[in-house]
Amino acid sequence: MVSVLDLAALRAESAHGGVRHVAGPADGEWPAAALALTDEHLADDGGGRLAILATPLPAEPWRTDALLRRVRDRSYAALAVPGAEALGQGARRLADRIGLLVLEAERPFELAETCWRLALARDAVALEIVRRLVTVFRYPARDLRDLLAHLAAATGRGVALLDASGVLEEAGGELGPAAAAIDWERWTDLAEADDVSVASVRVDSPSRPGLRLAFFATGIRPSQLRALAVAADVAMPAVAARILIDEVAAVSDASVSADLLREFLELRGAHDADVERRMLERGWRQNGHHLGFRIVSRGRVDPHGLLRSVTAGLSTLGLEHHATVMGRGVTGWLRVVEAPAPGELEAAVGALRSLHESTRRAFNVATGVGSLQRDAPGLAATLGEAADAARIASDRSSTGWFVRVDTFGLEQLLLARTENDTFLPAAESLLAPLRGEDDVLLRTLAAYLDNESGIAATADALEVHRNTVSTRMQRIQELLGVDMGDPGSRLALHLACRALLR
């Protein structure tokens, strides 16, 4: 026989007839199974097969011992029989001594049918699993997670959806390290690792490339693994369709939520009963304490893909969270009812930083975090701060493209607001005398102000001699006619330089 049976393979089938180990070797392999009413009806040459008896063991211990010896003498390697768990200690020791594996079989006919499918009719295993999948497709799933749960329940196997980063969703078990054994170059792949067998197929989804659907189980035989490959092929189109349906729904929902959040922000903390009602319907409660964040693209990005990634990361924080697409990024906030202790607040900010770092592995983004604020006016305020901080973070490689409002001063917030139609022309006019080839004087002034008016530090930043900086600064003061010792003048120049050199 090409295929063999063993206890693990039988136990991996949902219709295993209630088979359980009772005595003898812990496991074994058998080329096939033989079903008989009693041991008298078994063939004389067992050939190492599994004997399945439909009649329970006799009550008398001596009859049971004799039966075990007869089955072993006929070259059967294992015996499955109803009532085997009632074996006495003497019979169990006998089974161990003669090397006969004894199994309890609550439903011997069901066990025999499963053995036949596994050992003699390999296609029947695949046909059975396809039949179960067909029943799943008759009923609509609420979403992708619900569909995977239905597939796992129908097949009795674990089901997972993966991308290159790992498992995205799974049901019916945990794929674990076995995911690393999958060959992503193959359309359909069979893999095994740590006793876990995995059959996976590439998901044909134009909107979500790089996904694989995997069915997995522990302790199964090759014929069962091949059946899982058939199951993956059959289920994949339904999974791809469900992904598309969920994405269309997600885009529509994100559009509605973005419009609602925009309406709320335009109120600037003012009360509006209709807006509050619609926010409550989405689970957006305005009371409590809020910590806003904004994640923006530093290049081309799919905002809805970014939202999916951010939402998945937020779900691991264990905090109430909300997020939606706004423009070329994602705006969201964390909410708690009571004001958090300083340590708890720092932990929340740290979680957002970790989310930023994990998101940057797939997206070129910058993140800004606002301060902790209370109730509806506070929610609007912290989201505004987060937007300002995100704009600053886009230019701050030194901070890892992450900026938190509470960690920098008022000047930095002012710098984020220097791009309006009133300020830019004024800045151009103020610094026009310094403009020229390569803007050497303008950049020297900016570096001088960035380095707190330090000649040596400015020289190091520009990689020039200190005398060169001193000469340039003297020329700058002559051209501008300003007092560089005045704090207000320095701040105005600093803002103007940042606006023009942004």
N, C-alpha and C positions, 0 to 999 in steps of 0.2 A: 504494500500500500504506500502511496506517496504521502498521504496524510496520516497522522497518528493522533490518538486521543490521550488526554491526561486530565487529571483532576482540576487543574487550574483552568484549562480550556472549557471544561464542562461548567464549572462554577461561574465562568464569565458570561455564559448564556443565561438569559432571563428564564427560559423554560428548561431548567436543569433537573427537574423532578425532585427537588429537595435533597440533593445528594450531599452527603457529609462524610468526612473521614471518621472511622471508628477504631480500626486496629490495623496492624501490619505496617508495611513501609509507608512513609509519609506521602509518597507520590510515585507515579510510574507512567509509562507510555504503553499504549495498546494499539495494535493495528486496526481493530474494529471491536464491535460489541456483539454479543449473542444473547437474545432474549428467549427465555423458556419459562414454562409454567412452574416446573420443579427441576431439580438438578438431574433427575432421571431423563429429562428431555434434552439435555445438553449433548452436543456432539462429543465423541470420545477424544478427539484431538482439539484442544482449545487454542493451540497456536499462539499463546501469549495474549489472548483476547480478554476483554472484560465480560464476565458472565453476569447477566441481569436476570434475577428470578422474580416472578410475579407473586409467588406464594411466600408468606412470611416465614421466618425461621421457626423450627419446631421449639416447643417449650422445654423439652427435656435436654439438659446439658450434654448428655452422651450422644444424642441424635445430632445436635448442633456440631459437636466436635467431629463426628463422622462425616457430616456434610462438608465441612471445611476441608477435610482431608481428601474427600472424593473430588471436589472441585480442583484442588491443587494437583492431585495425581493425574487429572486429565489435561494438565498443562495450561490451565487458565491462570492469568497473572493477578486478577482482581475479581472480587465478587461484590455486587450491589444487590441488596435485598431489603425489603421492608422489615422493620423490627430489629435491625442490626445493632442499634444503640442499646438494646437490652442484653447484649452479650455479657456473660460473666467474666471475671478476671481470668479464669482458667482458659476460656475460649480465646480471649484476647492474647494471652501469652502464647497459645498454640499458633494463632495467626502470625504473630511476630516470628515464632520459631521456624515455621514452614515458608515464610516470605509471601504470604497471601494478603494482599491489600483488601480490607473489608470496608464497604461503604454502606451507610444508611441510604435507602432510596424510598422516599415517601410515596412517589408516584413513578413506579418503574416503567410504565408504558411511555410516559412523557420523556423520561430519561433515555429510553431506547430510541425514540424518534429523534432526539437531539443528537445522539451518537451517530445515527444513520446519516443525518444531514452533514455532520462534521467530517465523518470518515469516508462515506460512500457517495454522497451527493453534494459536492462542494458548491455547485451552482445554487443548490437549494438554500444555502446560508445567505447568499446575496439576494435571492428572490424574496426570502422572508424579511430581510431588513428593508428592501424596497417596498414591500407590501405595507410595512409599518409606517414608512415615510409618507406613503400615499394618504394614509389616514390623517397625518398632520396637515397636509396641504388642503384638506377639506374645510379647515376652520381658520379664520383670519387671526393673525397675531397682532397684539397691540403695538409692538415695536420690535426692533432687532433682538433685544435681550429676551423678549418673550418667545420669539421664534426659535432661538437657540435652546431655550428651556424645553420647548415642545419637542425639538429634534432629539435632545438628550433623553427625555422621558420615553419617547417612542422606541428608540433603539437600545436603551439601557447602556449607552456609552457616553463618555465625555465629549463635549463639542466645544471648540474654541475658534475664535476669529483672531488672526494675528496680522501684524505688520512687522517691519524690520526691527522695531523697537521692542517687540515682545507681544504678549497676550493683551488684546484690547477688551474682549468679552469672552466669558466661558461659562458653561453650565454642565452640571452632571459630574463634576470633578475638577481637579487641578492638573493642568498639563505639566507645569513645573519645568525642570531642566531638560525634559525631552524635547522641548521646542527647539533647542540648539541643534538637534540632530537632523532637522528638516533640511532638505536640499531645495533652496529657493529657485534654482535654475530650472527645475523640472516642473512640467505642468501638473502631473500627479506624482506624488512621492510617497514611498513606504519607508518608515524609519523605526528604529527601536533604540531605547536607552533606558537603563535602570529598570528593566522589566516592563516598561511602558511602550506599547506599540502605537504608532501614529500613522494614519493615512490622511494626507492633505492634498488639496487641489488649489490651484490659483483661482482667485475670484475674478470673474470677468466683469469688472466695474469701471466704466470710463471715468467716472467722477472720483473714484477712490482707488487709484492704481497701487499695486504692491501689497494687496491683501491675500491671505490664504485662509481657507476653511479647513479645519482639522477635526477628525473623529479619532478618539484615543481610548485605550482600555489597557488593563493590566492582565498579564498571564494568558494571552490569547494565542491561538495557533495561526500559522500562515494563511489557512483558508479563511479564518475569521478576519484577519487583517485585510485580505483582498476584498472581502465583503464590505469592510469599512471604506475602502477606496471607491467601491461602487456607490456606497451611501453618500460619500462626499461629492461625487460627480452628479448624483441625482439631486442633492440638496442645494448645490451651489447656485443654480439659477434663481431659486427662491430667495436665497440669502442676498444675492446681488440686487434683485428686485426690491427686497425689503430695505436695503441700504439706500436705494434711490428714493423710495417713498419717504423714508425718514429724513433724508436730506432736503427734499422739497418742503416737507413740513417744517424742518428746522429753519430753512431760509425764510419761509413765510412768517414763522413765529419770531425770528430775530428782527425782521423788518417791523413787525407790530411793536415789539418791545423797545426797539430803538426809537421809534416815533414817540412812544409813551415817555421814555426817559428824557427825550429832547423837550417835550412839552413841560415836564416837571422842572427841568433846569431853567427853562425860560421864565418860569414863575418866580425864580430867585427866592424861594422859601415862602412865598405867599400861599395861602390856603386855597385850594380848588377842589370842591366836593367830587366832581366827576373824575378828575385825575386821581384823587385819592382812592375812589372806588375801584377804578381800573387797576391801580397798582395793587390794591388788596386782592383783587381777583387773580393776580399773577403771583401772590405770595410776597409782594414787596411791601413790607410794613415800614412806615415812616418813623414810628416811635423807637426808642432805644438809642444805642450808640453805634455809630457807623465809622468804618475805615475805608475810604475810597482808594481805588487804584485804576491806573490807565496803562494799557500795554499797546504801544504803537509800532507800526512797521518802520524799519529803516531802509526799506527797499520794496520790491514787489512782493506781495503776499496775498494769499487767499484769505480774506477776513473770516469767512465761515469755517475754514479749516483751522485758523488760529483760535476761533471761539471753541471749536470742539476740543482742541488740545488744552486750552485754558480751563474749560469746564471739567474735563477729566482730572486735571490737576487739583482743582478746587475741591472736588468730591472727596479727596483723600485728607483734607485738612480737619474734618470733624467740626467745622464751624458753619453757621448759616451764611450762605453766600449767594450772590446774584451777579450775572454778567450778561452783556449783550454787545453786539457789533455796533460800533459808531465810527463812521468814516473809515479810515485805514487802520483801525485798531479795535481793541476791546476795552470797554469801560465796565467796571463792576465795583462791588463793595462787600465787605464783611459786616455782619451785624451781631451785636450782643445786647441783651436786655439791660443788664447792670454794667456800670462802668468797670472795666477790667483793671486789675492791679497792674502796676508798672511792668512786672515780669511777664504777665499774661499778654500785655500789649506788645512787648518786645518779641515774644514768641510768635504772635500773629504776624508782625512785620517780617520776622525771620522766615516764616512760612511763605509769605509772598515773595521774598527774595529767592527762596528755593524754587518756587514756581517759576519765577523769571529765568533762573538759570537752566531749569529743565526745558522751558519753552525755547530758549535760545539755541538748544541743540538742533532744533528743527526749523526755527524761524529767526530771521534777523530782526530783532525787536529791541525796544527800550521800554523801561517800566518806571512809572512815577507813582508814589504813594502819598496820599494826603495825611492830615492829622486826624486824630480821633475827635469826632463831632457828635452832637446830640440832636435827635429828632429831625423833623423835616428840613428846617433851615440848615442844620448841621450836615445833613446828607448832601444838600446842594453845595455847601461850602467845601466839604472834603472831596467831592468829585471835581470841583473847580480847581482845588489845590493839586489833585492828582494829575489833571490835564496839564497844568503849568509845569509840574515836576517832570512829567513825561517829555515835554518839549525840551526841557533842560537836559534830561538824561540822554536824549538823542545825540547830543554833542559831547557827552562825558564818557569817553572810553576809560578814563582814570578811575571811574566809579563802577566800571563793569556795566555801563549803560543802565544803571539803577540809581534812582534818586528818591529820597524821602524828604518831604517838606520839613519835618521836625529837625533835620540834621543840617540845614543850611539857613542862612539869615535872610532878612528882608530884602537885602540887595539882590539876592539871586531870584527871588520872586519878581522883583521889578525888572530884572533882565529878561524874564520870560514875556514881559508885556511891552517890549520896545519895538514891535513890528507893526504898530498901527499906522494909519495914514497921516496922523498928526506928528508922531515922533520921528519917523524916518526922514521926511524932508528937513526937519529942524536939525537932525543929526548930520545930514549931508551938508547943510549950510555951515554948521559949526566947524566941521572938520575938513571943509573943502581946501583950505590952505595946505593941508598935509597930503593931499592926494597927488599921486604921480606914478612914475614907473615903479612897479612892484609894491607901491604903497609902503616904502621902507619907513618913513617917518610915522605913518599911522600905526604900523605894526609895532614899532618901537614904543610908541605911547601906550598901546594896549598891553604889551608885555610889562612895561614899567608899572602900570596900574594893577595888573594881575599879581605882580610880585611886591605889592605894598610899598611902592616907590623906592625900592632898593636897587641901587646901581649895580652892585655885584651880582645879585640874583637875576637882574634883568640881563646882564651880560652873559651869564651862564645859560639862560633860557634861549637867547638869540645866538649864542656861540660866537660872540664878538668880544673885543677888548672893552674894559670898563671905560677907558677914555673915549671910545667911540660912542658909548651910550651917553656919557656926559655931554659930548659935543652935540649929539642929536637932540637931547632934551633941552639944551640951551636954545637951539634953533627952533624947536617946537614952541617953546614959551614965547619967543619973539614973533613967530608967525601967528599964534593964536591970541597973544596979548592977554593971557589969563594968569591968575595967581595960583600956582600949583600947590601952595601951602594951604589953600582954603578947602576944607573937607567937602563943601557943597559943590565946588567947581570940579574936584576930582571925581565925585560920584557922577555928575552930569557927563563928564568926559568918558568915564568908564562905561556908562550905559550907551553912549553914542558909539564908542568903539565896538562894543559887542554887537550892536545893531547892524553896523556896516560890515563887520568881518564875520558875521554868523554864517 
